[in-house]
Amino acid sequence: MASHGLQTHIHVSSEKGLSSVSTLIVGSKAAALIDPPFLVPDANSVVEWIKQKTSLPLKAVFVTHHHPDHYFSANPILDAFPGATLYAAPYVCAGIDREYDDKVKYWPSVFGAENVPAKPTKPTPFHHSLFVLEGNEESPVLLLGPLQGDSVDHTLFWLPSERTVICGDAVYARSTHLWVEEVETPQLLDAWFKTLDLIEEGLRPEKVIPGHIEQGWELDAKADLAHARKYLQFFGEKVTYAKKKPGVDELYKTFKDAFPQADKNLDFFLGHLSNQFGEGGQV
């Protein structure tokens, strides 16, 4: 009997967990998850959500990039679904390895030891450019990368048969500020624009799944891509190509006022942006 293609469902983490997105890909005989959440309570929620969405076996969990809010609390998911393996592209694994010890020490001090695993599982390097789920061999999932997003090591997961792209933090929903702390040069900014070009002009997706979206917001491929591009253009104007370095408080207010609908986790996103690129101390 012919399968009916792959379905994608999203789970949005708590505001405390930075509203990161986990995506479940469900086929006719198996499922895979993209991007476990940051915090343990959100991971426990993902476990229950997966069980509600499908009774099919979870075969794999993938990570889009090395930032902790996209893999740190995979442990509860792997414990609940022992048949699943945690994977990431080799360049993502390298980024995780590079920062692992520092991040494992740091984040419990921010969120509390009960909210982050003492020893997050490191992904196994995935040395292939695609995977297929059993029963859906005609609907491959392609891994495109490394590409620039809010870090240099993004993988896009492209479902060509479904015209769906899972972007990690190469795209943020219009509800959310972008993490731009690591976009330290014009070349990195330009590379991020090129990733957006690839998505919009090369892939031409019908469904775009961003790395972060606030609770209650709907996915909107056109609007979210436009938001990401507008935000990066504004960042280029106010920071990358600014003739004068702005003050930290001015920078915070400028971005807050320019994107009033993005009103969550301001101290995290705008605090880091302002402290990284502004003058005059810390906000």
Backbone torsions as a table, in degrees:
resi	resn	phi	psi	omega
1	MET	NA	136.6	-177.8
2	ALA	-70.7	142.8	176.8
3	SER	-81.3	168.4	-176.4
4	HIS	-111.9	29.4	176.7
5	GLY	81.1	-178.0	-177.0
6	LEU	-97.7	139.4	173.9
7	GLN	-104.2	145.9	175.5
8	THR	-122.9	136.3	178.6
9	HIS	-131.4	145.8	179.7
10	ILE	-116.6	146.5	172.2
11	HIS	-119.0	127.9	-179.9
12	VAL	-102.6	124.7	179.8
13	SER	-69.5	171.3	178.4
14	SER	-64.0	162.5	175.5
15	GLU	-60.1	-39.2	176.6
16	LYS	-60.1	-35.0	176.6
17	GLY	-84.9	17.5	174.6
18	LEU	68.6	19.1	176.0
19	SER	53.5	37.3	178.5
20	SER	-73.1	154.7	-174.1
21	VAL	-106.3	129.8	168.3
22	SER	-108.7	135.3	-176.3
23	THR	-116.4	127.0	176.2
24	LEU	-100.1	124.6	174.9
25	ILE	-103.3	120.3	-175.9
26	VAL	-117.0	124.0	175.6
27	GLY	-104.9	-158.7	-177.5
28	SER	-83.7	-22.1	-177.8
29	LYS	-132.9	-9.0	-175.5
30	ALA	-157.1	169.6	-179.1
31	ALA	-139.6	161.3	175.4
32	ALA	-141.4	153.0	179.9
33	LEU	-117.7	138.8	174.4
34	ILE	-112.3	123.2	174.5
35	ASP	69.9	90.9	169.0
36	PRO	-64.4	160.0	-178.4
37	PRO	-80.1	176.5	-177.5
38	PHE	-75.0	-47.9	-167.3
39	LEU	-109.6	150.2	-176.9
40	VAL	-59.2	-46.0	178.9
41	PRO	-57.9	-37.4	177.0
42	ASP	-68.5	-37.0	177.6
43	ALA	-64.6	-40.0	176.1
44	ASN	-62.1	-37.9	176.4
45	SER	-64.7	-39.0	178.3
46	VAL	-63.1	-39.8	178.8
47	VAL	-57.6	-49.4	-179.2
48	GLU	-65.9	-37.6	178.8
49	TRP	-63.6	-43.3	178.0
50	ILE	-60.2	-44.2	-179.2
51	LYS	-63.6	-31.8	177.2
52	GLN	-73.7	-33.8	-175.1
53	LYS	-79.1	-33.1	-175.0
54	THR	-156.8	148.9	171.6
55	SER	-100.9	2.5	180.0
56	LEU	-74.7	154.4	-179.0
57	PRO	-68.1	136.3	172.5
58	LEU	-83.6	116.7	-173.2
59	LYS	-96.0	-27.8	-174.0
60	ALA	-154.7	151.6	172.1
61	VAL	-127.6	125.6	-177.8
62	PHE	-113.7	155.5	-179.7
63	VAL	-120.2	131.4	-176.6
64	THR	-79.0	-33.2	-177.7
65	HIS	-161.4	177.0	-164.8
66	HIS	-84.0	-4.0	-176.9
67	HIS	-66.4	138.9	-174.5
68	PRO	-59.7	-28.3	-178.4
69	ASP	-72.3	4.0	177.4
70	HIS	-123.6	11.9	174.3
71	TYR	-159.2	-14.5	-164.6
72	PHE	-58.3	-38.5	-176.1
73	SER	-105.7	42.9	174.2
74	ALA	-69.4	-23.8	-172.3
75	ASN	-53.2	-50.2	-179.9
76	PRO	-60.6	-32.1	179.3
77	ILE	-71.0	-43.3	179.0
78	LEU	-67.4	-33.9	176.8
79	ASP	-67.1	-38.5	-178.1
80	ALA	-75.9	-27.2	-178.7
81	PHE	-127.2	76.6	-173.4
82	PRO	-64.5	-13.5	176.9
83	GLY	-81.1	-3.7	-178.0
84	ALA	-97.1	144.0	175.3
85	THR	-112.8	140.4	176.7
86	LEU	-87.0	123.6	-176.8
87	TYR	-125.5	157.3	167.1
88	ALA	-156.6	157.3	174.7
89	ALA	-59.4	150.7	-177.0
90	PRO	-54.3	-36.8	-179.4
91	TYR	-70.5	-27.8	173.9
92	VAL	-71.7	-43.2	176.8
93	CYS	-58.2	-39.3	179.3
94	ALA	-63.1	-41.0	177.7
95	GLY	-65.9	-39.4	176.8
96	ILE	-64.4	-45.8	179.4
97	ASP	-59.5	-39.7	-175.7
98	ARG	-63.1	-36.3	-173.2
99	GLU	-111.2	-0.1	-168.3
100	TYR	-56.4	-53.7	-174.7
101	ASP	-60.8	-43.1	179.8
102	ASP	-64.8	-42.3	-178.1
103	LYS	-68.7	-38.7	-179.8
104	VAL	-64.4	-34.4	176.9
105	LYS	-75.3	-36.6	-169.8
106	TYR	-79.3	-48.8	-167.4
107	TRP	-67.8	-31.6	173.4
108	PRO	-60.3	-29.7	178.7
109	SER	-71.2	-21.4	179.7
110	VAL	-90.7	-46.6	-171.7
111	PHE	-104.5	-10.8	-174.9
112	GLY	93.8	140.7	-174.9
113	ALA	-62.0	-24.3	-178.9
114	GLU	-74.8	-13.5	-173.9
115	ASN	-103.2	-9.6	177.0
116	VAL	-132.7	141.1	179.3
117	PRO	-62.0	144.2	177.0
118	ALA	-65.7	-30.8	-179.8
119	LYS	-139.5	84.8	178.3
120	PRO	-58.9	140.9	177.9
121	THR	-68.7	132.9	173.6
122	LYS	-85.8	139.7	179.0
123	PRO	-70.3	152.6	172.1
124	THR	-81.4	134.3	178.5
125	PRO	-59.9	132.0	178.1
126	PHE	-107.3	109.9	-169.7
127	HIS	-95.5	27.6	-176.3
128	HIS	-125.8	159.0	-178.0
129	SER	-96.2	0.8	177.3
130	LEU	-161.0	163.0	167.7
131	PHE	-141.0	159.5	175.4
132	VAL	-128.2	147.3	172.7
133	LEU	-92.8	140.1	-179.7
134	GLU	-53.7	131.8	-179.1
135	GLY	91.6	-9.7	-179.9
136	ASN	-130.5	42.4	-177.3
137	GLU	-62.5	-21.8	179.0
138	GLU	-83.6	-2.2	-178.3
139	SER	-124.7	74.9	-178.1
140	PRO	-70.3	157.1	170.8
141	VAL	-110.0	117.1	-176.0
142	LEU	-94.6	138.0	175.1
143	LEU	-100.4	116.9	-178.2
144	LEU	-111.9	117.9	-179.6
145	GLY	169.3	174.6	5.9
146	PRO	-78.5	141.2	179.3
147	LEU	-130.3	155.6	179.1
148	GLN	-82.6	128.8	166.5
149	GLY	-131.0	-127.9	174.5
150	ASP	-80.0	1.2	167.2
151	SER	-143.1	173.8	-173.0
152	VAL	-85.4	-2.5	-166.4
153	ASP	-121.9	43.1	-177.6
154	HIS	-82.2	146.1	167.3
155	THR	-115.2	126.3	168.4
156	LEU	-89.6	138.7	175.4
157	PHE	-106.8	109.7	-171.2
158	TRP	-108.4	122.8	177.7
159	LEU	-105.4	88.8	-171.7
160	PRO	-63.9	-35.7	-179.2
161	SER	-65.8	-30.6	-178.5
162	GLU	-99.6	-4.0	-177.9
163	ARG	55.9	41.4	-177.5
164	THR	-121.6	135.8	176.1
165	VAL	-126.5	129.7	176.8
166	ILE	-99.8	114.9	-162.2
167	CYS	-100.0	-12.2	-168.1
168	GLY	54.4	-146.9	-175.8
169	ASP	-91.4	28.0	165.5
170	ALA	-77.9	-21.6	176.4
171	VAL	-136.2	134.9	172.5
172	TYR	-113.3	143.7	176.0
173	ALA	-67.4	160.4	-175.9
174	ARG	-67.4	-8.1	178.0
175	SER	-81.8	-4.7	-162.9
176	THR	-137.9	141.6	171.2
177	HIS	-70.7	152.5	177.6
178	LEU	-87.4	145.7	172.2
179	TRP	-83.0	107.5	-175.5
180	VAL	-117.7	10.5	-175.5
181	GLU	-58.3	-31.7	-175.9
182	GLU	-92.3	1.7	179.3
183	VAL	-89.6	77.7	-167.6
184	GLU	-94.9	-6.6	-178.0
185	THR	-136.2	157.5	174.2
186	PRO	-58.6	-32.1	-179.1
187	GLN	-65.8	-39.6	178.5
188	LEU	-68.3	-39.6	176.7
189	LEU	-62.1	-45.1	179.1
190	ASP	-62.3	-38.5	179.2
191	ALA	-64.2	-36.6	177.9
192	TRP	-66.3	-42.3	175.2
193	PHE	-58.0	-38.6	-180.0
194	LYS	-65.8	-34.3	175.0
195	THR	-63.8	-43.7	177.0
196	LEU	-62.4	-38.7	176.5
197	ASP	-60.9	-43.4	179.2
198	LEU	-59.0	-45.1	-179.2
199	ILE	-64.2	-51.5	-173.1
200	GLU	-71.8	-46.3	-171.6
201	GLU	-96.8	-31.2	-178.4
202	GLY	-86.7	-50.4	-177.1
203	LEU	-85.2	-38.0	-176.9
204	ARG	52.1	58.9	-175.8
205	PRO	-75.3	156.4	171.6
206	GLU	-93.6	-27.9	179.6
207	LYS	-127.5	125.5	179.2
208	VAL	-118.2	121.4	179.6
209	ILE	-105.7	111.8	-177.8
210	PRO	-81.1	172.4	179.8
211	GLY	-80.3	-22.1	179.9
212	HIS	-144.3	137.8	173.0
213	ILE	-153.5	139.7	-179.2
214	GLU	-76.7	153.3	177.0
215	GLN	-55.9	137.8	175.9
216	GLY	92.5	-9.2	177.9
217	TRP	-93.7	146.8	178.2
218	GLU	-96.6	148.7	172.5
219	LEU	-63.5	140.1	177.1
220	ASP	-149.8	100.1	-172.2
221	ALA	-55.4	-50.2	-176.4
222	LYS	-65.5	-45.9	-176.6
223	ALA	-69.3	-38.5	-178.5
224	ASP	-71.6	-39.1	175.2
225	LEU	-64.6	-39.8	178.2
226	ALA	-64.7	-39.0	178.0
227	HIS	-62.8	-46.7	-180.0
228	ALA	-60.5	-43.0	-179.5
229	ARG	-67.3	-44.4	179.3
230	LYS	-61.2	-41.6	-178.8
231	TYR	-63.6	-44.9	-179.7
232	LEU	-67.8	-35.7	175.6
233	GLN	-63.6	-41.8	178.7
234	PHE	-65.7	-41.3	177.1
235	PHE	-61.9	-42.5	177.3
236	GLY	-59.9	-43.1	-179.0
237	GLU	-67.0	-44.9	-172.2
238	LYS	-88.2	-20.3	-175.1
239	VAL	-125.4	-67.7	-170.1
240	THR	-57.9	-46.5	-175.4
241	TYR	-110.5	14.1	179.6
242	ALA	-66.0	137.9	-179.6
243	LYS	-72.4	-28.8	179.8
244	LYS	-128.7	136.3	-180.0
245	LYS	-71.4	123.4	-177.5
246	PRO	-75.7	161.1	173.9
247	GLY	-74.3	158.5	-175.9
248	VAL	-62.7	-44.8	-178.7
249	ASP	-66.5	-39.7	177.7
250	GLU	-62.2	-42.5	-178.6
251	LEU	-64.6	-44.4	178.5
252	TYR	-57.3	-51.4	-177.2
253	LYS	-65.5	-38.9	-178.7
254	THR	-59.9	-46.3	-179.2
255	PHE	-74.3	-36.1	177.6
256	LYS	-61.6	-43.9	-178.2
257	ASP	-72.7	-31.3	-177.2
258	ALA	-73.4	-25.8	-177.5
259	PHE	-130.8	66.4	-172.7
260	PRO	-64.1	-25.4	-179.8
261	GLN	-71.4	-20.5	178.5
262	ALA	-90.9	85.4	-169.3
263	ASP	-114.3	16.4	179.9
264	LYS	-114.1	150.0	176.2
265	ASN	53.1	40.1	-177.6
266	LEU	-64.5	-40.9	-178.1
267	ASP	-65.3	-30.9	177.8
268	PHE	-72.9	-57.2	-174.7
269	PHE	-73.4	-52.5	-176.4
270	LEU	-79.0	-29.3	175.7
271	GLY	-62.3	-46.3	178.7
272	HIS	-67.2	-40.9	178.3
273	LEU	-58.9	-48.7	-175.6
274	SER	-67.9	-41.9	-179.6
275	ASN	-68.0	-32.2	-179.3
276	GLN	-74.2	-41.4	-169.0
277	PHE	-114.8	-8.2	-178.7
278	GLY	-95.4	168.2	177.5
279	GLU	-110.4	153.5	171.9
280	GLY	100.1	32.3	174.5
281	GLY	97.5	-145.5	-175.4
282	GLN	-121.7	146.4	175.4
283	VAL	-79.4	NA	NA
